[in-house]
Amino acid sequence: MLLRRVLYPRIARRADGRSFSTASPAGVREWYGLWIDGKEVPSIAGEDFIVQNPATLETVTRVAEAREADAQRAVLSAKAAFEDGRWSKVAPRDRARILTKAAGMLKERLPELARIETLTSGRCLREYNAQLARVPDWFEYHGALAQTMEGSVPPFSDEDHLCIVRRVPLGVCALITPWNHPLFIAVKKISVALATGNTVVVKPPELAPVTVLELAKILSEAGVPPGVCNVVPGYGHVAGAALAEDPNIEKLDFTGGTPVGQVIGTAVGKNVRHYCAELGGNCPVLIFDDTDLEEAVNGVAFGAYVANGQTCVSAKRILVQETIYDEFVKRLTTKANGLRLGDPMDMDSHLGPVISAKQLDSIESLVAQGVAA
């Protein structure tokens, strides 16, 4: 059986001559600070960075830039909040009530937050409307699940002793989240950490940090105490590195590229702390001649082009059985040519811009390598 590799058809055209949207949605402010100890604050150095609209390269907002001292300040705030029991000692059912309230408040804000995500990441609004609709469920689910946690009494060989297992919160958790799913992945991490009584310091992506900062305010308004959820937007090699090296962190959860994940793992390991990493991949799709070809084409197109092709589970390689190779390429090319590249705010657009010039350069390099192979 022979498998041949397929190069993805390039989509390098605008569907029409209309200009991209430039207006910021309601709710986007001109400046965002760090969120530490339940309030918005500037960075200690007083430095900001710009968040751009990748479709127009216009400035969306300015955000305070967290540096090492800011990350340490946030960690100490989270540590104090954990140790005094304002959240860690709250009954799971009471934590669940607060998180359920936050879920309801988040649901009301989803249309606005979806537009902010599109404005800052370039992913099409039609996709964010679908993806973010499920985001509040994470708070409800983990809040409910935390109420079911029970200890156990495992059997012990010595009858004179009793072995009891009881699950308790870890402490301060550092959560480093990516730019391709800013709110979605942040909520997955934050919801389970808070539901189980931990406190968190979140380092959102510097390219798209706004919705995570808005989420911190929603949690505060829902009743999450000050210091329990802190957000320090900044650059990975500065704010992220400071979190990875901080001995007051009990667990670090990272989503991002494999090389960075290895560096973070080394730093966390020096303090012998818990580490969880969801790293990049190079997912192949295998197409055999006994499959429904149209279904295979649609599946590959979705896997390749959803989120503008910028997800860790994107279908990056297609290996097709040689007997159906030519027909598959023909159909996939037709499918790709039917996709509409345009303003990501336009509900008729299938694809928007990639998030940055750096990302575009990386894609162009991969395309060149594929063509030359």
One Martini backbone bead per residue (centre of mass of N, CA, C, O) as a GRO file, in nm:
protein
  373
    1MET     BB    1   0.095   0.037   0.025
    2LEU     BB    2   0.048   0.373  -0.088
    3LEU     BB    3   0.162   0.693   0.029
    4ARG     BB    4   0.078   1.038  -0.028
    5ARG     BB    5   0.161   1.363  -0.023
    6VAL     BB    6  -0.008   1.669   0.058
    7LEU     BB    7  -0.055   1.986  -0.058
    8TYR     BB    8  -0.184   2.263   0.034
    9PRO     BB    9  -0.392   2.480  -0.072
   10ARG     BB   10  -0.376   2.804  -0.153
   11ILE     BB   11  -0.503   3.111   0.006
   12ALA     BB   12  -0.459   3.427  -0.193
   13ARG     BB   13  -0.749   3.580  -0.143
   14ARG     BB   14  -1.004   3.797  -0.187
   15ALA     BB   15  -1.341   3.791  -0.226
   16ASP     BB   16  -1.326   4.108  -0.210
   17GLY     BB   17  -1.307   4.476  -0.192
   18ARG     BB   18  -1.355   4.496   0.097
   19SER     BB   19  -1.312   4.626   0.392
   20PHE     BB   20  -1.205   4.617   0.697
   21SER     BB   21  -1.266   4.618   1.014
   22THR     BB   22  -1.209   4.889   1.276
   23ALA     BB   23  -1.407   4.876   1.491
   24SER     BB   24  -1.463   4.872   1.815
   25PRO     BB   25  -1.607   4.716   2.049
   26ALA     BB   26  -1.790   4.716   2.299
   27GLY     BB   27  -1.563   4.738   2.593
   28VAL     BB   28  -1.312   4.858   2.471
   29ARG     BB   29  -1.036   4.989   2.598
   30GLU     BB   30  -0.750   5.190   2.597
   31TRP     BB   31  -0.685   5.045   2.886
   32TYR     BB   32  -0.493   4.786   3.056
   33GLY     BB   33  -0.432   4.621   3.338
   34LEU     BB   34  -0.350   4.455   3.587
   35TRP     BB   35  -0.461   4.162   3.785
   36ILE     BB   36  -0.442   4.237   4.137
   37ASP     BB   37  -0.609   4.180   4.415
   38GLY     BB   38  -0.893   4.277   4.271
   39LYS     BB   39  -0.727   4.481   4.073
   40GLU     BB   40  -0.636   4.745   3.875
   41VAL     BB   41  -0.293   4.775   3.757
   42PRO     BB   42   0.001   4.885   3.710
   43SER     BB   43   0.304   4.860   3.641
   44ILE     BB   44   0.592   4.919   3.800
   45ALA     BB   45   0.734   5.045   3.531
   46GLY     BB   46   0.495   5.166   3.335
   47GLU     BB   47   0.449   4.959   3.108
   48ASP     BB   48   0.345   4.904   2.768
   49PHE     BB   49   0.140   4.739   2.522
   50ILE     BB   50   0.035   4.651   2.201
   51VAL     BB   51  -0.281   4.581   2.049
   52GLN     BB   52  -0.363   4.425   1.748
   53ASN     BB   53  -0.510   4.419   1.435
   54PRO     BB   54  -0.441   4.180   1.195
   55ALA     BB   55  -0.621   4.303   0.956
   56THR     BB   56  -0.498   4.629   0.999
   57LEU     BB   57  -0.276   4.715   1.229
   58GLU     BB   58  -0.438   4.834   1.445
   59THR     BB   59  -0.505   4.974   1.740
   60VAL     BB   60  -0.692   4.857   2.014
   61THR     BB   61  -0.481   4.858   2.265
   62ARG     BB   62  -0.353   4.895   2.596
   63VAL     BB   63  -0.108   4.711   2.800
   64ALA     BB   64   0.018   4.606   3.072
   65GLU     BB   65   0.356   4.514   3.153
   66ALA     BB   66   0.473   4.232   3.277
   67ARG     BB   67   0.712   4.159   3.513
   68GLU     BB   68   0.883   4.010   3.749
   69ALA     BB   69   0.764   4.183   3.985
   70ASP     BB   70   0.467   4.137   3.904
   71ALA     BB   71   0.460   3.830   3.924
   72GLN     BB   72   0.541   3.821   4.222
   73ARG     BB   73   0.304   3.985   4.329
   74ALA     BB   74   0.084   3.787   4.234
   75VAL     BB   75   0.182   3.539   4.389
   76LEU     BB   76   0.158   3.663   4.674
   77SER     BB   77  -0.143   3.711   4.656
   78ALA     BB   78  -0.222   3.412   4.609
   79LYS     BB   79  -0.089   3.300   4.866
   80ALA     BB   80  -0.251   3.462   5.074
   81ALA     BB   81  -0.531   3.360   4.976
   82PHE     BB   82  -0.475   3.064   5.042
   83GLU     BB   83  -0.375   3.068   5.346
   84ASP     BB   84  -0.643   3.220   5.468
   85GLY     BB   85  -0.907   3.069   5.320
   86ARG     BB   86  -1.102   3.242   5.128
   87TRP     BB   87  -1.109   2.965   4.930
   88SER     BB   88  -0.986   2.688   5.026
   89LYS     BB   89  -1.215   2.681   5.282
   90VAL     BB   90  -1.440   2.665   5.103
   91ALA     BB   91  -1.705   2.519   5.018
   92PRO     BB   92  -1.772   2.362   4.731
   93ARG     BB   93  -2.069   2.463   4.704
   94ASP     BB   94  -1.987   2.769   4.725
   95ARG     BB   95  -1.800   2.777   4.487
   96ALA     BB   96  -2.011   2.681   4.280
   97ARG     BB   97  -2.201   2.923   4.300
   98ILE     BB   98  -1.999   3.131   4.195
   99LEU     BB   99  -1.930   2.990   3.922
  100THR     BB  100  -2.221   2.988   3.818
  101LYS     BB  101  -2.252   3.291   3.816
  102ALA     BB  102  -2.018   3.343   3.621
  103ALA     BB  103  -2.139   3.187   3.385
  104GLY     BB  104  -2.382   3.376   3.344
  105MET     BB  105  -2.218   3.636   3.296
  106LEU     BB  106  -2.054   3.527   3.058
  107LYS     BB  107  -2.290   3.466   2.867
  108GLU     BB  108  -2.378   3.768   2.835
  109ARG     BB  109  -2.074   3.847   2.707
  110LEU     BB  110  -2.008   3.680   2.447
  111PRO     BB  111  -2.051   3.868   2.202
  112GLU     BB  112  -1.830   4.066   2.289
  113LEU     BB  113  -1.592   3.862   2.325
  114ALA     BB  114  -1.591   3.756   2.035
  115ARG     BB  115  -1.513   4.027   1.906
  116ILE     BB  116  -1.246   4.062   2.054
  117GLU     BB  117  -1.110   3.809   1.951
  118THR     BB  118  -1.122   3.886   1.652
  119LEU     BB  119  -0.976   4.160   1.673
  120THR     BB  120  -0.698   4.020   1.808
  121SER     BB  121  -0.668   3.735   1.615
  122GLY     BB  122  -0.856   3.691   1.327
  123ARG     BB  123  -1.073   3.516   1.386
  124CYS     BB  124  -1.370   3.418   1.309
  125LEU     BB  125  -1.675   3.498   1.436
  126ARG     BB  126  -1.830   3.237   1.367
  127GLU     BB  127  -1.640   3.060   1.544
  128TYR     BB  128  -1.659   3.203   1.820
  129ASN     BB  129  -1.961   3.172   1.860
  130ALA     BB  130  -1.934   2.862   1.886
  131GLN     BB  131  -1.707   2.816   2.097
  132LEU     BB  132  -1.802   3.015   2.339
  133ALA     BB  133  -2.080   2.883   2.412
  134ARG     BB  134  -1.921   2.656   2.606
  135VAL     BB  135  -1.752   2.800   2.829
  136PRO     BB  136  -1.944   2.818   3.086
  137ASP     BB  137  -1.956   2.506   3.141
  138TRP     BB  138  -1.689   2.474   3.297
  139PHE     BB  139  -1.783   2.604   3.562
  140GLU     BB  140  -2.024   2.420   3.613
  141TYR     BB  141  -1.885   2.145   3.602
  142HIS     BB  142  -1.650   2.185   3.812
  143GLY     BB  143  -1.832   2.274   4.041
  144ALA     BB  144  -1.988   2.005   4.055
  145LEU     BB  145  -1.750   1.804   4.078
  146ALA     BB  146  -1.626   1.910   4.348
  147GLN     BB  147  -1.878   1.801   4.522
  148THR     BB  148  -1.791   1.478   4.470
  149MET     BB  149  -1.550   1.470   4.639
  150GLU     BB  150  -1.375   1.191   4.785
  151GLY     BB  151  -1.253   0.993   4.995
  152SER     BB  152  -1.042   0.721   5.121
  153VAL     BB  153  -1.000   0.358   5.231
  154PRO     BB  154  -0.751   0.182   5.197
  155PRO     BB  155  -0.605  -0.100   5.211
  156PHE     BB  156  -0.423  -0.256   5.488
  157SER     BB  157  -0.200  -0.487   5.613
  158ASP     BB  158  -0.229  -0.333   5.883
  159GLU     BB  159  -0.468  -0.345   6.141
  160ASP     BB  160  -0.338  -0.098   6.322
  161HIS     BB  161  -0.401   0.066   6.058
  162LEU     BB  162  -0.506   0.374   5.889
  163CYS     BB  163  -0.601   0.464   5.554
  164ILE     BB  164  -0.618   0.803   5.432
  165VAL     BB  165  -0.775   0.978   5.159
  166ARG     BB  166  -0.723   1.332   5.080
  167ARG     BB  167  -0.836   1.601   4.900
  168VAL     BB  168  -0.637   1.890   4.820
  169PRO     BB  169  -0.521   2.175   4.766
  170LEU     BB  170  -0.224   2.302   4.646
  171GLY     BB  171  -0.239   2.627   4.547
  172VAL     BB  172  -0.041   2.789   4.341
  173CYS     BB  173  -0.132   2.858   4.000
  174ALA     BB  174   0.020   2.855   3.687
  175LEU     BB  175  -0.112   3.009   3.379
  176ILE     BB  176  -0.029   2.942   3.037
  177THR     BB  177  -0.152   3.098   2.745
  178PRO     BB  178  -0.273   3.115   2.424
  179TRP     BB  179  -0.362   3.282   2.110
  180ASN     BB  180  -0.570   3.079   1.958
  181HIS     BB  181  -0.737   3.041   2.262
  182PRO     BB  182  -0.774   3.257   2.492
  183LEU     BB  183  -1.044   3.188   2.654
  184PHE     BB  184  -1.089   2.884   2.636
  185ILE     BB  185  -0.823   2.785   2.780
  186ALA     BB  186  -0.841   2.957   3.032
  187VAL     BB  187  -1.106   2.833   3.140
  188LYS     BB  188  -1.013   2.541   3.167
  189LYS     BB  189  -0.799   2.609   3.385
  190ILE     BB  190  -0.947   2.792   3.593
  191SER     BB  191  -1.197   2.622   3.671
  192VAL     BB  192  -1.050   2.379   3.808
  193ALA     BB  193  -0.876   2.535   4.008
  194LEU     BB  194  -1.108   2.681   4.161
  195ALA     BB  195  -1.297   2.443   4.231
  196THR     BB  196  -1.043   2.311   4.414
  197GLY     BB  197  -0.913   2.581   4.580
  198ASN     BB  198  -0.734   2.746   4.418
  199THR     BB  199  -0.489   2.966   4.306
  200VAL     BB  200  -0.417   3.224   4.049
  201VAL     BB  201  -0.182   3.280   3.769
  202VAL     BB  202  -0.219   3.457   3.466
  203LYS     BB  203  -0.063   3.421   3.136
  204PRO     BB  204  -0.139   3.578   2.876
  205PRO     BB  205  -0.141   3.665   2.563
  206GLU     BB  206   0.001   3.943   2.412
  207LEU     BB  207  -0.187   3.937   2.148
  208ALA     BB  208  -0.459   3.825   2.345
  209PRO     BB  209  -0.562   3.951   2.665
  210VAL     BB  210  -0.850   4.082   2.712
  211THR     BB  211  -1.054   3.848   2.787
  212VAL     BB  212  -0.903   3.762   3.046
  213LEU     BB  213  -0.940   4.030   3.193
  214GLU     BB  214  -1.249   4.024   3.182
  215LEU     BB  215  -1.280   3.759   3.341
  216ALA     BB  216  -1.165   3.858   3.612
  217LYS     BB  217  -1.397   4.059   3.660
  218ILE     BB  218  -1.628   3.858   3.658
  219LEU     BB  219  -1.532   3.690   3.899
  220SER     BB  220  -1.539   3.921   4.101
  221GLU     BB  221  -1.847   3.992   4.063
  222ALA     BB  222  -1.935   3.691   4.155
  223GLY     BB  223  -1.720   3.642   4.432
  224VAL     BB  224  -1.428   3.632   4.392
  225PRO     BB  225  -1.170   3.683   4.570
  226PRO     BB  226  -0.910   3.847   4.635
  227GLY     BB  227  -0.621   3.682   4.485
  228VAL     BB  228  -0.734   3.424   4.331
  229CYS     BB  229  -0.736   3.600   4.052
  230ASN     BB  230  -0.462   3.653   3.836
  231VAL     BB  231  -0.330   3.896   3.584
  232VAL     BB  232  -0.021   3.883   3.362
  233PRO     BB  233   0.051   4.055   3.112
  234GLY     BB  234   0.304   3.935   2.878
  235TYR     BB  235   0.608   3.805   2.827
  236GLY     BB  236   0.738   3.493   2.833
  237HIS     BB  237   1.053   3.567   2.896
  238VAL     BB  238   0.943   3.716   3.157
  239ALA     BB  239   0.671   3.644   3.302
  240GLY     BB  240   0.682   3.339   3.250
  241ALA     BB  241   0.961   3.287   3.378
  242ALA     BB  242   0.891   3.390   3.662
  243LEU     BB  243   0.682   3.169   3.720
  244ALA     BB  244   0.861   2.915   3.670
  245GLU     BB  245   1.078   3.017   3.910
  246ASP     BB  246   0.872   3.018   4.135
  247PRO     BB  247   0.853   2.869   4.457
  248ASN     BB  248   0.532   2.942   4.510
  249ILE     BB  249   0.472   2.739   4.299
  250GLU     BB  250   0.290   2.429   4.261
  251LYS     BB  251   0.175   2.485   3.961
  252LEU     BB  252   0.220   2.435   3.603
  253ASP     BB  253   0.031   2.550   3.312
  254PHE     BB  254   0.094   2.472   2.962
  255THR     BB  255   0.036   2.635   2.638
  256GLY     BB  256   0.240   2.536   2.352
  257GLY     BB  257   0.542   2.505   2.253
  258THR     BB  258   0.788   2.273   2.281
  259PRO     BB  259   1.048   2.439   2.342
  260VAL     BB  260   0.918   2.605   2.572
  261GLY     BB  261   0.819   2.366   2.743
  262GLN     BB  262   1.107   2.264   2.811
  263VAL     BB  263   1.206   2.514   2.960
  264ILE     BB  264   0.986   2.521   3.175
  265GLY     BB  265   1.032   2.238   3.290
  266THR     BB  266   1.313   2.298   3.399
  267ALA     BB  267   1.235   2.528   3.592
  268VAL     BB  268   1.025   2.373   3.760
  269GLY     BB  269   1.213   2.133   3.843
  270LYS     BB  270   1.400   2.293   4.041
  271ASN     BB  271   1.134   2.308   4.249
  272VAL     BB  272   0.960   2.058   4.249
  273ARG     BB  273   0.701   2.078   4.052
  274HIS     BB  274   0.421   2.087   3.900
  275TYR     BB  275   0.358   1.969   3.549
  276CYS     BB  276   0.167   2.093   3.263
  277ALA     BB  277   0.157   2.000   2.903
  278GLU     BB  278   0.049   2.156   2.592
  279LEU     BB  279   0.171   2.078   2.286
  280GLY     BB  280   0.284   2.064   1.993
  281GLY     BB  281   0.208   1.943   1.659
  282ASN     BB  282   0.190   1.684   1.368
  283CYS     BB  283  -0.084   1.608   1.222
  284PRO     BB  284  -0.201   1.330   1.071
  285VAL     BB  285  -0.374   1.220   0.770
  286LEU     BB  286  -0.545   0.921   0.678
  287ILE     BB  287  -0.614   0.803   0.338
  288PHE     BB  288  -0.831   0.564   0.219
  289ASP     BB  289  -1.004   0.377  -0.036
  290ASP     BB  290  -1.261   0.305   0.180
  291THR     BB  291  -1.358   0.590   0.180
  292ASP     BB  292  -1.531   0.878   0.198
  293LEU     BB  293  -1.422   1.129   0.009
  294GLU     BB  294  -1.598   1.372   0.090
  295GLU     BB  295  -1.562   1.339   0.394
  296ALA     BB  296  -1.252   1.366   0.390
  297VAL     BB  297  -1.235   1.649   0.271
  298ASN     BB  298  -1.400   1.793   0.490
  299GLY     BB  299  -1.221   1.708   0.730
  300VAL     BB  300  -0.954   1.830   0.630
  301ALA     BB  301  -1.050   2.122   0.593
  302PHE     BB  302  -1.122   2.167   0.884
  303GLY     BB  303  -0.846   2.085   1.014
  304ALA     BB  304  -0.679   2.306   0.847
  305TYR     BB  305  -0.875   2.594   0.857
  306VAL     BB  306  -0.934   2.621   1.131
  307ALA     BB  307  -0.831   2.900   1.277
  308ASN     BB  308  -0.642   2.958   1.031
  309GLY     BB  309  -0.449   2.705   1.101
  310GLN     BB  310  -0.410   2.771   1.446
  311THR     BB  311  -0.358   2.470   1.579
  312CYS     BB  312  -0.250   2.189   1.753
  313VAL     BB  313  -0.476   2.006   1.567
  314SER     BB  314  -0.389   2.041   1.297
  315ALA     BB  315  -0.391   1.936   0.962
  316LYS     BB  316  -0.061   1.911   0.841
  317ARG     BB  317  -0.097   1.612   0.721
  318ILE     BB  318  -0.134   1.419   0.411
  319LEU     BB  319  -0.210   1.070   0.366
  320VAL     BB  320  -0.250   0.904   0.050
  321GLN     BB  321  -0.370   0.676  -0.131
  322GLU     BB  322  -0.269   0.627  -0.449
  323THR     BB  323  -0.548   0.542  -0.588
  324ILE     BB  324  -0.677   0.848  -0.472
  325TYR     BB  325  -0.500   1.098  -0.503
  326ASP     BB  326  -0.599   1.271  -0.746
  327GLU     BB  327  -0.895   1.303  -0.652
  328PHE     BB  328  -0.838   1.432  -0.381
  329VAL     BB  329  -0.687   1.683  -0.482
  330LYS     BB  330  -0.914   1.792  -0.654
  331ARG     BB  331  -1.127   1.826  -0.424
  332LEU     BB  332  -0.958   1.999  -0.228
  333THR     BB  333  -0.913   2.233  -0.422
  334THR     BB  334  -1.210   2.304  -0.456
  335LYS     BB  335  -1.263   2.358  -0.159
  336ALA     BB  336  -1.051   2.584  -0.118
  337ASN     BB  337  -1.164   2.777  -0.345
  338GLY     BB  338  -1.445   2.815  -0.169
  339LEU     BB  339  -1.304   2.981   0.027
  340ARG     BB  340  -1.344   3.277   0.231
  341LEU     BB  341  -1.143   3.557   0.224
  342GLY     BB  342  -1.172   3.796   0.503
  343ASP     BB  343  -1.346   3.955   0.714
  344PRO     BB  344  -1.381   3.832   1.036
  345MET     BB  345  -1.658   3.996   1.094
  346ASP     BB  346  -1.769   3.842   0.863
  347MET     BB  347  -2.009   3.588   0.837
  348ASP     BB  348  -1.894   3.492   0.535
  349SER     BB  349  -1.630   3.417   0.649
  350HIS     BB  350  -1.370   3.159   0.672
  351LEU     BB  351  -1.114   3.357   0.658
  352GLY     BB  352  -0.843   3.509   0.806
  353PRO     BB  353  -0.590   3.626   0.957
  354VAL     BB  354  -0.309   3.604   1.084
  355ILE     BB  355  -0.174   3.725   1.387
  356SER     BB  356   0.123   3.761   1.250
  357ALA     BB  357   0.421   3.812   1.093
  358LYS     BB  358   0.565   3.570   1.218
  359GLN     BB  359   0.354   3.361   1.132
  360LEU     BB  360   0.368   3.414   0.830
  361ASP     BB  361   0.667   3.344   0.792
  362SER     BB  362   0.637   3.051   0.882
  363ILE     BB  363   0.437   2.963   0.664
  364GLU     BB  364   0.603   3.042   0.414
  365SER     BB  365   0.835   2.847   0.480
  366LEU     BB  366   0.669   2.584   0.468
  367VAL     BB  367   0.571   2.616   0.179
  368ALA     BB  368   0.851   2.621   0.048
  369GLN     BB  369   0.934   2.341   0.144
  370GLY     BB  370   0.702   2.184   0.008
  371VAL     BB  371   0.760   2.269  -0.287
  372ALA     BB  372   1.067   2.165  -0.282
  373ALA     BB  373   1.016   1.848  -0.213
   0.00000   0.00000   0.00000
